[in-house]
Amino acid sequence: MDYLWSPWRMEYIQASKTEEGCIFCNGLKLVDGPDNLIVFRGPKAFVMINRFPYTSGHLMIVPYEHQPSLDFLDTSSRSDIMDLAARGLQVLGTLYSPQGFNIGMNIGSAAGAGVLDHVHLHVVPRWAGDTNFMSSISQTRVLPELLQETFRRVKEAWEVK
């Protein structure tokens, strides 16, 4: 069952859950690569692969400014987020040929936000039938591609666009 194996699974389970600061702000301090999963830095926002994706190619677009909600960002930051989302659709469409996309923000804990203090936009490629008994009943996601491979492919494609 190699397709269920992920090098990130044990790392996540064994990792200390007391990391100080924001995961996005901390990631910005690292050199872009598999450690922070940042594939592109724009003028006001950056694009990264979600470490715990719903599907292969699941991107997050994050403003540099640490704010809890979209309405706290300036116009140029909101504009950069949308431009990067459009570019993400092009890149993911070329790489994965999805049948659709989910694009959205979870603002506040009641909306399901995993990171409450730093707003971010999810771009998730979707295919008919990509939610099955594994994700619905077992709360387990089966991804056909290792996270490092997704990072490599998206980064290379992003640089070409």
C-alpha atoms as an extended CHARMM CRD file, in Angstrom:
* protein
*
       161  EXT
         1         1  MET       CA              0.0000000000        0.0000000000        0.0000000000  PROA      1               0.0000000000
         2         2  ASP       CA              2.7050000000        2.4560000000       -0.9470000000  PROA      2               0.0000000000
         3         3  TYR       CA              0.1540000000        4.9280000000       -2.2630000000  PROA      3               0.0000000000
         4         4  LEU       CA             -1.0060000000        5.6090000000        1.3020000000  PROA      4               0.0000000000
         5         5  TRP       CA              2.5140000000        6.1890000000        2.5870000000  PROA      5               0.0000000000
         6         6  SER       CA              3.6310000000        9.7280000000        3.1820000000  PROA      6               0.0000000000
         7         7  PRO       CA              6.9510000000       10.8840000000        4.6120000000  PROA      7               0.0000000000
         8         8  TRP       CA              5.0560000000       13.7980000000        6.1660000000  PROA      8               0.0000000000
         9         9  ARG       CA              2.7180000000       11.5910000000        8.2260000000  PROA      9               0.0000000000
        10        10  MET       CA              5.2410000000       10.4840000000       10.8840000000  PROA      10              0.0000000000
        11        11  GLU       CA              6.9090000000       13.8900000000       10.8510000000  PROA      11              0.0000000000
        12        12  TYR       CA              3.5590000000       15.4950000000       11.6780000000  PROA      12              0.0000000000
        13        13  ILE       CA              2.6730000000       12.9600000000       14.3740000000  PROA      13              0.0000000000
        14        14  GLN       CA              6.0680000000       13.2200000000       16.0600000000  PROA      14              0.0000000000
        15        15  ALA       CA              6.4740000000       16.9880000000       15.7060000000  PROA      15              0.0000000000
        16        16  SER       CA              6.0830000000       19.2900000000       18.6520000000  PROA      16              0.0000000000
        17        17  LYS       CA              2.7380000000       21.0760000000       18.4730000000  PROA      17              0.0000000000
        18        18  THR       CA              4.0960000000       24.0720000000       20.3820000000  PROA      18              0.0000000000
        19        19  GLU       CA              5.7700000000       25.8830000000       17.4720000000  PROA      19              0.0000000000
        20        20  GLU       CA              5.9590000000       29.5750000000       18.2540000000  PROA      20              0.0000000000
        21        21  GLY       CA              4.4490000000       32.0840000000       15.8660000000  PROA      21              0.0000000000
        22        22  CYS       CA              2.5390000000       31.8100000000       12.6400000000  PROA      22              0.0000000000
        23        23  ILE       CA              3.2020000000       28.8700000000       10.3050000000  PROA      23              0.0000000000
        24        24  PHE       CA              3.0330000000       31.1720000000        7.2850000000  PROA      24              0.0000000000
        25        25  CYS       CA              5.2830000000       33.8910000000        8.7320000000  PROA      25              0.0000000000
        26        26  ASN       CA              7.7510000000       31.2450000000        9.9370000000  PROA      26              0.0000000000
        27        27  GLY       CA              7.7670000000       29.6240000000        6.4880000000  PROA      27              0.0000000000
        28        28  LEU       CA              8.6340000000       32.9490000000        4.8710000000  PROA      28              0.0000000000
        29        29  LYS       CA             11.9050000000       33.0110000000        6.8360000000  PROA      29              0.0000000000
        30        30  LEU       CA             13.0930000000       29.7800000000        5.1680000000  PROA      30              0.0000000000
        31        31  VAL       CA             14.6980000000       29.3320000000        1.7780000000  PROA      31              0.0000000000
        32        32  ASP       CA             11.9360000000       28.3300000000       -0.6490000000  PROA      32              0.0000000000
        33        33  GLY       CA             11.8690000000       24.5800000000       -1.1600000000  PROA      33              0.0000000000
        34        34  PRO       CA             10.3910000000       21.3800000000        0.2390000000  PROA      34              0.0000000000
        35        35  ASP       CA             10.7330000000       22.6410000000        3.8300000000  PROA      35              0.0000000000
        36        36  ASN       CA              8.3600000000       25.5800000000        3.4230000000  PROA      36              0.0000000000
        37        37  LEU       CA              6.6240000000       24.4480000000        0.1890000000  PROA      37              0.0000000000
        38        38  ILE       CA              6.6030000000       28.0080000000       -1.2150000000  PROA      38              0.0000000000
        39        39  VAL       CA              6.5120000000       27.8120000000       -5.0160000000  PROA      39              0.0000000000
        40        40  PHE       CA              6.2760000000       31.5380000000       -5.8020000000  PROA      40              0.0000000000
        41        41  ARG       CA              6.5980000000       34.9270000000       -4.0980000000  PROA      41              0.0000000000
        42        42  GLY       CA              4.6160000000       37.7990000000       -5.5920000000  PROA      42              0.0000000000
        43        43  PRO       CA              4.6700000000       41.4880000000       -4.6640000000  PROA      43              0.0000000000
        44        44  LYS       CA              2.0980000000       41.2310000000       -1.8180000000  PROA      44              0.0000000000
        45        45  ALA       CA              1.4030000000       37.4990000000       -1.4440000000  PROA      45              0.0000000000
        46        46  PHE       CA              2.9800000000       34.0880000000       -1.9560000000  PROA      46              0.0000000000
        47        47  VAL       CA              1.8670000000       30.6740000000       -3.1920000000  PROA      47              0.0000000000
        48        48  MET       CA              2.5640000000       27.4440000000       -1.3840000000  PROA      48              0.0000000000
        49        49  ILE       CA              1.5290000000       23.8060000000       -1.5120000000  PROA      49              0.0000000000
        50        50  ASN       CA             -0.7700000000       22.7980000000        1.3450000000  PROA      50              0.0000000000
        51        51  ARG       CA              1.1630000000       20.4020000000        3.6100000000  PROA      51              0.0000000000
        52        52  PHE       CA             -2.0950000000       18.5540000000        4.3620000000  PROA      52              0.0000000000
        53        53  PRO       CA             -3.8790000000       18.7030000000        0.9840000000  PROA      53              0.0000000000
        54        54  TYR       CA             -7.4110000000       17.6470000000        0.1160000000  PROA      54              0.0000000000
        55        55  THR       CA             -6.2010000000       16.6780000000       -3.3600000000  PROA      55              0.0000000000
        56        56  SER       CA             -2.9090000000       16.7450000000       -5.2460000000  PROA      56              0.0000000000
        57        57  GLY       CA             -2.0920000000       20.2960000000       -6.2760000000  PROA      57              0.0000000000
        58        58  HSD       CA             -3.9330000000       21.9420000000       -3.3460000000  PROA      58              0.0000000000
        59        59  LEU       CA             -2.4800000000       25.4670000000       -3.1940000000  PROA      59              0.0000000000
        60        60  MET       CA             -2.6920000000       28.1870000000       -0.5880000000  PROA      60              0.0000000000
        61        61  ILE       CA             -2.2310000000       31.8360000000       -1.4860000000  PROA      61              0.0000000000
        62        62  VAL       CA             -1.1130000000       33.8490000000        1.5020000000  PROA      62              0.0000000000
        63        63  PRO       CA             -0.6140000000       37.6020000000        1.9180000000  PROA      63              0.0000000000
        64        64  TYR       CA              2.6730000000       38.6810000000        3.4790000000  PROA      64              0.0000000000
        65        65  GLU       CA              0.7090000000       40.8660000000        5.8650000000  PROA      65              0.0000000000
        66        66  HSD       CA             -0.3460000000       38.9190000000        8.9600000000  PROA      66              0.0000000000
        67        67  GLN       CA             -4.0770000000       39.6730000000        9.2090000000  PROA      67              0.0000000000
        68        68  PRO       CA             -6.9930000000       37.4840000000       10.3440000000  PROA      68              0.0000000000
        69        69  SER       CA             -9.4250000000       38.4780000000        7.5990000000  PROA      69              0.0000000000
        70        70  LEU       CA             -9.5630000000       39.6350000000        3.9990000000  PROA      70              0.0000000000
        71        71  ASP       CA            -11.1940000000       42.9300000000        4.9530000000  PROA      71              0.0000000000
        72        72  PHE       CA             -8.0850000000       43.9840000000        6.9280000000  PROA      72              0.0000000000
        73        73  LEU       CA             -5.8440000000       43.7660000000        3.8410000000  PROA      73              0.0000000000
        74        74  ASP       CA             -5.1240000000       46.7000000000        1.5520000000  PROA      74              0.0000000000
        75        75  THR       CA             -6.4290000000       46.7430000000       -1.9980000000  PROA      75              0.0000000000
        76        76  SER       CA             -3.0850000000       45.8100000000       -3.5660000000  PROA      76              0.0000000000
        77        77  SER       CA             -2.7530000000       42.7220000000       -1.3360000000  PROA      77              0.0000000000
        78        78  ARG       CA             -6.2750000000       41.5680000000       -2.2140000000  PROA      78              0.0000000000
        79        79  SER       CA             -5.5400000000       42.1650000000       -5.8890000000  PROA      79              0.0000000000
        80        80  ASP       CA             -2.2890000000       40.1700000000       -5.7540000000  PROA      80              0.0000000000
        81        81  ILE       CA             -4.1090000000       37.2650000000       -4.0670000000  PROA      81              0.0000000000
        82        82  MET       CA             -6.6720000000       37.1520000000       -6.8820000000  PROA      82              0.0000000000
        83        83  ASP       CA             -4.0060000000       37.4450000000       -9.6110000000  PROA      83              0.0000000000
        84        84  LEU       CA             -2.0850000000       34.5630000000       -8.0430000000  PROA      84              0.0000000000
        85        85  ALA       CA             -5.2970000000       32.5230000000       -7.7760000000  PROA      85              0.0000000000
        86        86  ALA       CA             -5.9430000000       33.0090000000      -11.5070000000  PROA      86              0.0000000000
        87        87  ARG       CA             -2.3810000000       31.9710000000      -12.2920000000  PROA      87              0.0000000000
        88        88  GLY       CA             -2.8030000000       28.9750000000       -9.9900000000  PROA      88              0.0000000000
        89        89  LEU       CA             -5.8650000000       27.8780000000      -11.9690000000  PROA      89              0.0000000000
        90        90  GLN       CA             -3.8010000000       27.9900000000      -15.1760000000  PROA      90              0.0000000000
        91        91  VAL       CA             -0.8760000000       26.0560000000      -13.6910000000  PROA      91              0.0000000000
        92        92  LEU       CA             -3.0250000000       23.4040000000      -12.0210000000  PROA      92              0.0000000000
        93        93  GLY       CA             -5.2370000000       23.0940000000      -15.1030000000  PROA      93              0.0000000000
        94        94  THR       CA             -2.1910000000       22.3730000000      -17.2390000000  PROA      94              0.0000000000
        95        95  LEU       CA             -0.5920000000       19.9470000000      -14.7580000000  PROA      95              0.0000000000
        96        96  TYR       CA             -3.5800000000       17.9940000000      -13.4680000000  PROA      96              0.0000000000
        97        97  SER       CA             -6.4710000000       18.5520000000      -15.9090000000  PROA      97              0.0000000000
        98        98  PRO       CA             -9.0270000000       18.8260000000      -13.0990000000  PROA      98              0.0000000000
        99        99  GLN       CA            -12.7450000000       18.8380000000      -13.8620000000  PROA      99              0.0000000000
       100       100  GLY       CA            -13.2940000000       21.8010000000      -11.5270000000  PROA      100             0.0000000000
       101       101  PHE       CA            -11.8780000000       23.8400000000       -8.6540000000  PROA      101             0.0000000000
       102       102  ASN       CA            -12.8540000000       24.9300000000       -5.1690000000  PROA      102             0.0000000000
       103       103  ILE       CA            -11.5250000000       28.3710000000       -4.2460000000  PROA      103             0.0000000000
       104       104  GLY       CA            -12.1750000000       29.8610000000       -0.8500000000  PROA      104             0.0000000000
       105       105  MET       CA            -11.1880000000       31.2190000000        2.5350000000  PROA      105             0.0000000000
       106       106  ASN       CA            -12.1290000000       29.9480000000        5.9620000000  PROA      106             0.0000000000
       107       107  ILE       CA            -12.2680000000       33.0470000000        8.1760000000  PROA      107             0.0000000000
       108       108  GLY       CA            -12.8240000000       32.3410000000       11.8660000000  PROA      108             0.0000000000
       109       109  SER       CA            -13.0180000000       29.0740000000       13.7790000000  PROA      109             0.0000000000
       110       110  ALA       CA            -16.7490000000       28.6340000000       13.0840000000  PROA      110             0.0000000000
       111       111  ALA       CA            -15.9010000000       28.6390000000        9.3580000000  PROA      111             0.0000000000
       112       112  GLY       CA            -13.2830000000       25.9270000000        9.8180000000  PROA      112             0.0000000000
       113       113  ALA       CA            -10.1400000000       28.0420000000        9.7410000000  PROA      113             0.0000000000
       114       114  GLY       CA             -7.1120000000       25.9780000000       10.7540000000  PROA      114             0.0000000000
       115       115  VAL       CA             -4.9330000000       29.0820000000       10.9690000000  PROA      115             0.0000000000
       116       116  LEU       CA             -7.0370000000       31.7800000000       12.6010000000  PROA      116             0.0000000000
       117       117  ASP       CA             -4.6410000000       34.7240000000       12.6070000000  PROA      117             0.0000000000
       118       118  HSD       CA             -3.3270000000       34.7300000000        9.0160000000  PROA      118             0.0000000000
       119       119  VAL       CA             -5.9360000000       34.7360000000        6.2610000000  PROA      119             0.0000000000
       120       120  HSD       CA             -5.2190000000       32.6380000000        3.1680000000  PROA      120             0.0000000000
       121       121  LEU       CA             -6.9790000000       31.4800000000        0.0250000000  PROA      121             0.0000000000
       122       122  HSD       CA             -7.2640000000       27.7920000000       -0.9100000000  PROA      122             0.0000000000
       123       123  VAL       CA             -7.1980000000       26.6930000000       -4.5540000000  PROA      123             0.0000000000
       124       124  VAL       CA             -8.1980000000       23.0310000000       -4.7310000000  PROA      124             0.0000000000
       125       125  PRO       CA             -8.3790000000       21.0520000000       -7.9910000000  PROA      125             0.0000000000
       126       126  ARG       CA            -11.3850000000       18.6820000000       -8.0700000000  PROA      126             0.0000000000
       127       127  TRP       CA            -12.4610000000       15.6120000000      -10.0290000000  PROA      127             0.0000000000
       128       128  ALA       CA            -15.7840000000       13.8040000000      -10.0880000000  PROA      128             0.0000000000
       129       129  GLY       CA            -15.6050000000       11.1080000000       -7.4170000000  PROA      129             0.0000000000
       130       130  ASP       CA            -12.5280000000       12.4930000000       -5.6020000000  PROA      130             0.0000000000
       131       131  THR       CA            -14.4500000000       12.2180000000       -2.3290000000  PROA      131             0.0000000000
       132       132  ASN       CA            -14.9740000000        8.5620000000       -1.5350000000  PROA      132             0.0000000000
       133       133  PHE       CA            -15.4200000000        6.2480000000        1.4210000000  PROA      133             0.0000000000
       134       134  MET       CA            -11.8050000000        6.7770000000        2.5430000000  PROA      134             0.0000000000
       135       135  SER       CA            -12.2760000000       10.5120000000        3.0830000000  PROA      135             0.0000000000
       136       136  SER       CA            -15.9450000000       10.3210000000        4.1120000000  PROA      136             0.0000000000
       137       137  ILE       CA            -15.8380000000        7.4440000000        6.5940000000  PROA      137             0.0000000000
       138       138  SER       CA            -12.1880000000        6.9140000000        7.5190000000  PROA      138             0.0000000000
       139       139  GLN       CA            -11.1920000000       10.6030000000        7.5190000000  PROA      139             0.0000000000
       140       140  THR       CA             -8.1750000000        9.5710000000        5.4300000000  PROA      140             0.0000000000
       141       141  ARG       CA             -7.1110000000       11.1200000000        2.1580000000  PROA      141             0.0000000000
       142       142  VAL       CA             -5.5410000000        9.0390000000       -0.5750000000  PROA      142             0.0000000000
       143       143  LEU       CA             -3.2710000000       11.0730000000       -2.8200000000  PROA      143             0.0000000000
       144       144  PRO       CA             -1.7560000000        9.6370000000       -5.9980000000  PROA      144             0.0000000000
       145       145  GLU       CA              1.3770000000       11.7770000000       -5.6670000000  PROA      145             0.0000000000
       146       146  LEU       CA              3.9250000000       12.4430000000       -2.9230000000  PROA      146             0.0000000000
       147       147  LEU       CA              3.9670000000       15.9950000000       -1.5920000000  PROA      147             0.0000000000
       148       148  GLN       CA              7.5710000000       16.5590000000       -2.7050000000  PROA      148             0.0000000000
       149       149  GLU       CA              6.6190000000       15.5720000000       -6.2590000000  PROA      149             0.0000000000
       150       150  THR       CA              3.6370000000       17.9450000000       -6.2200000000  PROA      150             0.0000000000
       151       151  PHE       CA              5.9450000000       20.7330000000       -5.0190000000  PROA      151             0.0000000000
       152       152  ARG       CA              8.5000000000       20.0290000000       -7.7540000000  PROA      152             0.0000000000
       153       153  ARG       CA              5.9170000000       19.8560000000      -10.5320000000  PROA      153             0.0000000000
       154       154  VAL       CA              3.9990000000       22.9770000000       -9.4900000000  PROA      154             0.0000000000
       155       155  LYS       CA              7.1770000000       25.0200000000       -8.9410000000  PROA      155             0.0000000000
       156       156  GLU       CA              8.5360000000       24.0600000000      -12.3720000000  PROA      156             0.0000000000
       157       157  ALA       CA              5.2180000000       24.7960000000      -14.0720000000  PROA      157             0.0000000000
       158       158  TRP       CA              4.8450000000       28.1010000000      -12.2390000000  PROA      158             0.0000000000
       159       159  GLU       CA              8.2390000000       29.2520000000      -13.4960000000  PROA      159             0.0000000000
       160       160  VAL       CA              7.2510000000       28.4510000000      -17.1030000000  PROA      160             0.0000000000
       161       161  LYS       CA              3.9280000000       30.3530000000      -17.0530000000  PROA      161             0.0000000000
